Amino acid sequence: MKGAIDLSGIDPAFHQQVDLLARDMSAHGVRRDEPVRTTFAMLGDRWSTLILLVLGFGTWRHAELRRVLGRLGAEEKISQRVLTLKLRAMERDGYVVRHVVPTVPPRVSYALTDLGAELRDHATGLIGWVNAHQQEIRKARVRFDLAEADAD
């Protein structure tokens, strides 16, 4: 880390914890493209976690993967371009491997690497946690929404 984090304007009771978190997050660098930052951003985007989970079932061809993602996604279908960009980013970080069979036309498929499978296991664990706490989350949303409605 390039020196201590600026803690001005932050409650002194939190200084030590914030400083430790900053040091932990920057232990291997502070640039925007550091793995800790890009991995959290990837897991929080619209499609990457779902791609990771589906690739956990095995090897998929691009069109087949796109089709299943479109059926599983809560929003509109993923475009071919977006899927390609997500897969390339995941390949760059070592989570996905791209296999090309040199036929005409080439057959391209995607699978998780061991690193990707390990990350998928963590994502699956997080989903399990969310599922175990769904009722608490739903109740908190109702309380919040009611309080917001009362404030209006």
Helices and strands as residue ranges (DSSP letters): G 12-14, H 15-25, H 35-44, H 48-55, E 60-61, H 62-72, H 80-92, E 96-101, E 107-112, H 114-132, H 134-151
